[in-house]
Structures are given as structure tokens and as C-alpha cells.
Amino acid sequence: MSKIDEHRADIISKNLELIMEETDLTIDGIVEFTDVSKPTIDRALLKLSNISPNKLKEIAVSFGLISSQLSNKYPVKTSHLSKLKKLIDFKTDSSSNPKYFISKSKKHNAHNFVKDQLLNDAYFKEERRLSDIKRRLKDSQDYIKTFTDSALEQAVKRIAEKFEWFKVSRKSPKGKVFYYQVVK
């Protein structure tokens, strides 16, 4: 395996992130739109490999660019992207798939939903068991039926681990029931 050209990899990664931001496409959206494999896109974004010239060309052509624009200079020009017919058609045809669009995937993300609810609902400022929290989340008008119990539970637990403002306030005497609370 050849040594990674770190400078080139960095420019490609930054340009791909800029394109994703400007087009509202997630990694899955980029994969579907460009027809380049997810591992290739992931490696390019994470700067883990020298993306092949052919793959770089496929990505560039999909966005009305040439390869050197993606690999030689940051930031790549993006002003034309909103007018790109192929991209407009893709967005129209794929509008019902939230995993392709950053703006829609955030709305359909259980973690973001739980975090927003915890921050905005005074109910969570008092100690609550996980079952009470899930029940309250499901009663929210923003709740999406595709959120599984497991996804809600994992989101609550991860938020409690990650943020100081939400924590396990106490455990039951036998340590089997945890009480969570927003402490903001």
C-alpha cells in the first residue's frame, strides 16, 4: 500500500465536507448520488487512503466539477450546485428518504430528538426512571413512530454519559433502577 498523500487527502476531505454541507447530502446521499461505494467515501472523508483518480473523477463529474478542483485547492467552488439539474432531480426523486439529507436525517435521529426533548421539557428536571422518560418521549408531538424503545434508551444513556447537564441522580437500593434528571 502506498503512503497517503496527507495534503491531497486533507483537501479532498474538506471539499467533500463542503459539498455535503452545500447540497444537504449525508454520506448515504453522496453514495447514492455519485454511485461511488460508501467505504470509498468514508476513507476519503476520514483521510485514510489515496482515493483513486477514477473514483475522484466520478465524484467530481457528479457535481459538475473536474478532479483537480476537488484535490488541488480548498474551498472548491459550490455556487453552481444549487442549479445542477442532476442534483435537483436526485433531491426530488429521493425526497422521501431522510437518510440521504442532512436536514431530514437530523429530524429522524432518535439521539437528537431525545436531547431536544430533555432540554426543552421541564418534566425532566425532576428525577425520572427510564420507563417514565420513554413514556413522556412517546407522548411528545415530535415523536416519530420509527423510533424504537432501544434507540430511545440508548440515546438517554449516551446523553447521561456525555453531558454534565443530564445525569443519573441516584440508583435504587439494589442498583437495578436508575433515576435520571436534567440538572441545568
C-alpha positions in Angstrom: 0.0 0.0 0.0 1.4 3.4 -0.9 1.9 6.2 1.6 -1.0 8.5 1.9 -0.5 12.0 0.4 -1.8 13.8 3.5 -2.1 17.2 1.9 -4.2 15.9 -1.0 -6.3 13.7 1.3 -6.9 16.7 3.6 -8.1 18.9 0.7 -10.3 16.2 -0.7 -11.9 15.6 2.7 -12.5 19.3 3.3 -14.0 19.7 -0.2 -16.3 16.7 0.3 -17.5 18.0 3.6 -18.2 21.4 2.0 -20.1 19.8 -0.8 -22.1 17.8 1.7 -23.0 20.9 3.6 -23.9 22.9 0.5 -26.0 20.2 -1.0 -27.6 18.9 2.2 -26.4 15.4 1.4 -25.4 12.9 4.1 -22.7 10.2 3.4 -25.5 7.9 2.2 -26.8 10.6 0.0 -23.4 11.2 -1.6 -23.0 7.4 -2.1 -26.4 7.2 -3.8 -25.9 10.3 -5.9 -22.4 9.6 -7.1 -22.6 5.8 -7.3 -19.3 5.6 -5.5 -19.1 3.0 -2.7 -19.6 4.0 0.9 -16.2 2.7 2.0 -14.5 4.8 -0.6 -16.4 7.9 0.5 -15.7 7.1 4.2 -12.0 6.7 3.6 -11.8 9.9 1.6 -13.7 11.9 4.3 -11.5 10.3 7.1 -8.3 10.8 5.1 -7.5 7.1 5.3 -6.4 6.4 1.8 -5.3 7.9 -1.5 -8.6 7.9 -3.4 -8.1 6.6 -6.9 -8.1 9.1 -9.8 -11.1 7.2 -11.4 -13.2 7.4 -8.2 -12.3 11.1 -7.7 -13.3 11.8 -11.2 -16.7 10.0 -10.7 -17.3 12.2 -7.6 -16.2 15.4 -9.4 -18.3 14.8 -12.5 -21.4 14.0 -10.4 -21.1 17.5 -9.0 -20.2 19.3 -12.3 -16.5 19.6 -11.4 -13.2 18.2 -12.6 -11.0 16.1 -10.4 -8.3 18.7 -9.9 -10.9 21.1 -8.4 -11.5 18.5 -5.6 -7.9 17.6 -5.0 -5.8 20.7 -5.5 -7.5 23.6 -3.8 -9.8 24.3 -0.9 -12.5 25.5 -1.0 -14.0 24.1 -4.1 -16.5 26.3 -6.0 -20.0 25.4 -5.0 -22.1 28.2 -6.3 -23.3 26.1 -9.2 -24.5 23.2 -7.1 -28.0 24.6 -6.4 -28.6 24.8 -10.1 -27.3 21.4 -11.1 -30.1 19.6 -12.8 -28.9 16.1 -11.9 -28.8 17.1 -8.2 -32.2 18.8 -8.3 -33.7 15.6 -9.9 -32.0 13.4 -7.3 -33.4 15.5 -4.4 -36.9 15.4 -5.9 -36.8 11.7 -6.6 -35.3 10.9 -3.2 -37.2 13.4 -1.1 -39.0 10.7 0.9 -35.7 9.1 2.1 -34.5 11.0 5.2 -31.2 9.2 5.4 -30.0 11.0 2.2 -30.4 14.5 3.5 -28.7 16.2 6.5 -31.7 18.3 7.4 -34.1 15.4 7.3 -31.8 12.8 9.0 -31.4 15.1 12.0 -35.2 15.2 12.4 -35.3 11.4 12.2 -32.4 10.8 14.6 -33.5 9.5 18.0 -30.5 10.9 19.7 -31.2 14.5 18.5 -34.9 14.0 19.3 -34.2 12.9 22.9 -31.7 15.6 23.5 -34.1 18.3 22.3 -36.9 16.9 24.5 -34.7 16.7 27.6 -33.5 20.3 27.1 -37.0 21.8 26.4 -39.3 19.9 28.7 -39.4 20.9 32.4 -40.7 17.4 33.2 -37.2 16.1 33.0 -35.8 18.4 35.7 -37.2 16.0 38.3 -35.9 12.5 38.9 -37.4 10.1 36.4 -37.0 6.4 35.7 -36.1 5.3 32.2 -39.6 3.9 31.7 -41.1 7.3 32.7 -38.8 9.1 30.3 -39.6 6.8 27.4 -43.4 7.2 28.1 -43.0 11.0 28.1 -40.9 11.0 24.9 -43.5 8.9 23.1 -46.2 11.3 24.2 -44.4 14.2 22.5 -45.9 15.7 19.4 -42.4 15.5 17.8 -42.1 11.7 18.4 -41.6 9.7 15.3 -43.1 6.1 15.3 -40.0 4.7 13.8 -38.0 5.3 16.9 -37.6 2.0 18.7 -37.6 1.6 22.5 -34.0 0.5 22.3 -33.0 3.7 20.3 -34.6 5.9 22.9 -33.0 4.0 25.8 -29.5 4.2 24.2 -30.0 7.9 23.5 -30.9 8.6 27.1 -27.9 6.6 28.4 -25.4 8.2 26.0 -26.6 11.7 26.8 -26.2 10.9 30.5 -22.6 9.8 29.9 -21.7 12.6 27.6 -23.3 15.7 29.1 -23.0 17.3 32.5 -26.5 18.7 32.4 -28.2 15.3 32.4 -27.1 12.6 34.8 -28.1 9.6 36.9 -29.2 11.3 40.1 -29.5 8.1 42.1 -29.9 4.4 41.9 -32.4 2.1 43.6 -31.1 0.3 46.7 -30.2 -2.8 44.7 -28.8 -0.7 41.9 -31.2 -2.1 39.3 -33.3 1.1 38.6 -31.6 4.4 37.6 -33.2 7.8 38.1 -32.2 10.4 35.6 -32.5 14.2 35.9 -31.7 17.4 34.0 -29.6 19.5 36.3 -29.3 22.7 34.3 
